[in-house]
Amino acid sequence: MTATAPTSPTDQGAGSPTIRQDADDLSAFGYDQQLHRSLGKFASFAAGFSFVSILTTIFQLFGLGFGFGGPAFFWTWPIVYAGQFLVALCFAEIAARYPLSGAIYQWSRRMGGEVIGWFGGWFMMIAQIVTASAAAIALQVVLPSVWSGFQIIGDDPTLTTTSGAANAVLLGSILIVVVTAINCVGVRWMSLVNNIGVTCELVGVVAVVLALFTHARRGPGVVFDTGVPGEQPGYIWAFIVSGLMAAYVMVGFGSAGELAEETKNPRRVAPRTIRMALTVSAIGGGLMLLGALMAAPTLGEELAVGGLPYVLDSVLGSFWGKVLLCDVAVAIFICTLAIQTACSRLMFSMARDGRLPFSSTLSHVNSRTGTPIAPAILIGGACIAILLVNVGNSAIFATLASVCIILIYLAYLAVTAPMLYRRLQGWPKGTVAVDAEGRKLFGLGRFGIVVNALAVIYGALMVINLAWPRAEVFDPAGEMPILRWAGPICIAVTVLVGIACFPHGKTHPRPVGNPTA
């Protein structure tokens, strides 16, 4: 593809040369511009940041990390960030060269071929559906604490009780219905809601950090304290397990790539916002962790059980604590919205290539809203069905929410591993070198092989760590011993079902690559 003359930054409206160039760029891959291309830089960043949603996830998972590793579990945060940033660098480079919806599917397919691409998309799609359900159910942890009227079913809001579980499903289902409706009415509405929500979450993160640091009871040296509330032998193993908290949180930063066909000049914007979403999340989350450890009333069992809410209650008091809970509820809302949006674009992209049952329906884009409505509705229904598991057994639901993260890391490996193989063969030489404005694309240059190889090694180690059969993680109550094997079982079942669903010779996907790839 030949370079075009740069356009003015102000020439970004509908029908502008930049948007027309983006449409022509998309056609080189064999696709028509069906989705409405209206997202700017902040909206692209917001898609990735709201998926990670540090205010939601750290609020939920602080106790998990501290309970296993004590205050020194803090160091797992920068370690996981470093590993994920290697992955993000690889994603940024490939996003610049393949600005297509359904990023993980498209990237893994174009690096590793049809089979790897299909399984990369399959892993990510299943993981996103379960993750959206897990995000939605978090409303039960927040809303009844803000106002007792949100406890519609029964009077016990605890997730593990019958009334708490049923109410969690009710609140989560309402949330799923709302985000599904937003996704159906168009990407502009989704972007507007998401942008407002991300702004609220950023303000909330800053407010939490300031509150924690201004009420510190001890210095930052607390992060070198290896005292573990449970006094487990062999600190290195406790430290490794505590790293699951950071591993659960720092995923989804590649969502900016999922919306590439709705983003202006995605070859330039998506690579930058992928890296920015992860880095801003890592900085904000790291400060929240440090502040919580410095401000916690005690560093014992109370903190392991109560987590971040326990610290904030002591720091903020009842009124401001409820204000913060409202902000956390907003973060949960936009997190669920972002995950469902990303999943709907992934499903649309796979269906457009004829890789799913009922592909013609799932790949249809409403001409008025510019969105694939059928995938959003199907994903919403699947999320509600998964939520119902919590009524029957909250332990199984919690385990599902944990092991689905393994599938995300496997989907990432489906990109980085074949990408390394292709890189050893000379990639990305010969691919498009400039964006829609004529500027050079992001690339790793001579560091590509080293960064890519480290990203693959990191990803493989994280899959092993996440899937390792640990009773204290997957079956803490000791009631269902089989749950400790949930990771390997989940991987095996997902692969077997994927093999059964793989469209052997039934479809004719678009050719891999583009004229210059």
BELCOR-V429120 format. One record per backbone hydrogen bond with DSSP energy under -0.5 kcal/mol. CO is the residue of the C=O (numbers start at 0). NH is the residue of the N-H. Records with the same first field share a line. If there is no record, write none. Layout:
BEGIN
CO = NH + NH
END
This chain:
BEGIN
7 = 10
9 = 11
10 = 17
12 = 15
15 = 19
16 = 20
17 = 21
18 = 22
19 = 23
20 = 24
21 = 25
22 = 26
23 = 27
24 = 27
25 = 28 + 30
26 = 29
27 = 514
31 = 33
35 = 37
38 = 263
39 = 43
40 = 44
41 = 45
42 = 46
43 = 47
44 = 48
45 = 49
46 = 50
47 = 51
48 = 52
52 = 55 + 56
53 = 57 + 58
54 = 58
55 = 59
56 = 60
57 = 61
60 = 63 + 64
61 = 65
62 = 66
63 = 67
64 = 68
65 = 69
66 = 229
68 = 71
69 = 72
70 = 73
71 = 74
72 = 75 + 76
73 = 76 + 77
74 = 78
75 = 79
76 = 80
77 = 81
78 = 82
79 = 83
80 = 84
81 = 85
82 = 86
83 = 87
84 = 88
85 = 89
86 = 90
87 = 91
88 = 92
89 = 93
90 = 94
91 = 95
92 = 96
93 = 96 + 97
97 = 99
101 = 105
102 = 106
103 = 107
104 = 108
105 = 109
106 = 110
107 = 111
108 = 112
112 = 116
113 = 117
114 = 118
115 = 119
116 = 120
117 = 121
118 = 122
119 = 123
120 = 124
121 = 125
122 = 126
123 = 127
124 = 128
125 = 129
126 = 130
127 = 131
128 = 132
129 = 133
130 = 134
131 = 135
132 = 136
133 = 137
134 = 137
135 = 138
136 = 139
137 = 140 + 141
138 = 141 + 142
141 = 144 + 145
142 = 145 + 146
146 = 149
147 = 150
149 = 151
151 = 153
154 = 156
157 = 160
160 = 164
161 = 165
162 = 166
163 = 167
164 = 168
165 = 169
166 = 170
167 = 171
168 = 172
169 = 173
170 = 174
171 = 175
172 = 176
173 = 177
174 = 178
175 = 179
176 = 180
177 = 181
178 = 182
179 = 183
180 = 184
181 = 185
185 = 189
186 = 190
187 = 191
188 = 192
189 = 193
190 = 194
191 = 195
192 = 196
193 = 197
194 = 198
195 = 199
196 = 200
197 = 201
198 = 202
199 = 203
200 = 204
201 = 205
202 = 206
203 = 207
204 = 208
205 = 209
206 = 210
207 = 211
208 = 212
209 = 213
211 = 214
212 = 215
218 = 221
219 = 222
220 = 223
221 = 224
223 = 225
224 = 71
226 = 70
227 = 230
233 = 236 + 237
234 = 238
235 = 239
236 = 240
237 = 241
238 = 242
240 = 243
241 = 244
242 = 246
243 = 247
244 = 248
245 = 249
248 = 250
251 = 254
252 = 255
253 = 256 + 257
254 = 258
256 = 259
257 = 101
258 = 261
259 = 262
261 = 37 + 38
262 = 265
264 = 267 + 268
265 = 269 + 270
267 = 271
268 = 272
269 = 273
270 = 274
271 = 275
272 = 276
273 = 277
274 = 278
275 = 279
276 = 280
277 = 281
278 = 282
279 = 283
280 = 284
281 = 285
282 = 286
283 = 287
284 = 288
285 = 289
286 = 290
287 = 291
288 = 292
289 = 293
290 = 294
291 = 295
293 = 216 + 217
299 = 302 + 303
300 = 304
301 = 305
302 = 306
305 = 308 + 309
306 = 309 + 310
307 = 311
308 = 312
309 = 313
310 = 314
311 = 315 + 316
312 = 316
315 = 319
316 = 320
317 = 321
318 = 322
319 = 323
320 = 324
321 = 325
322 = 326
323 = 327
324 = 328
325 = 329
326 = 330
327 = 331
328 = 332
329 = 333
330 = 334
331 = 335
332 = 336
333 = 337
334 = 338
335 = 339
336 = 340
337 = 341
338 = 342
339 = 343
340 = 344
341 = 345
342 = 346
343 = 347
344 = 348
345 = 349
346 = 350
347 = 351
348 = 352
349 = 354
350 = 353
355 = 358
357 = 360 + 361
358 = 362
360 = 363
363 = 365
365 = 369
368 = 186
369 = 35
370 = 365 + 372
371 = 375
372 = 376
373 = 377
374 = 378
375 = 379
376 = 380
377 = 381
378 = 382
379 = 383
380 = 384
381 = 385
382 = 386
383 = 387
385 = 388
386 = 389
387 = 390 + 391
388 = 392
392 = 396
393 = 397
394 = 398
395 = 399
396 = 400
397 = 401
398 = 402
399 = 403
401 = 404
402 = 405 + 406
403 = 407
404 = 408
405 = 409
406 = 410
407 = 411
408 = 412
409 = 413
411 = 414 + 415
412 = 416
414 = 418
415 = 419
416 = 420
417 = 421
418 = 422
419 = 423
420 = 424
421 = 424 + 426
422 = 425
425 = 428
427 = 430
432 = 440
434 = 437
438 = 434
443 = 446
444 = 447
446 = 450
447 = 451
448 = 452
449 = 453
450 = 454
451 = 455
452 = 456
453 = 457
454 = 458
455 = 459
456 = 460
457 = 461
458 = 462
459 = 463
460 = 464
461 = 465
462 = 466
463 = 467
466 = 487
467 = 469
469 = 472 + 473
470 = 474
474 = 477
479 = 482
480 = 483
481 = 484
482 = 485
484 = 488
485 = 489
486 = 490
487 = 491
488 = 492
489 = 493
490 = 494
491 = 495
492 = 496
493 = 497
494 = 498
495 = 499
496 = 500
497 = 501
501 = 503
502 = 504 + 505 + 506
513 = 516
END
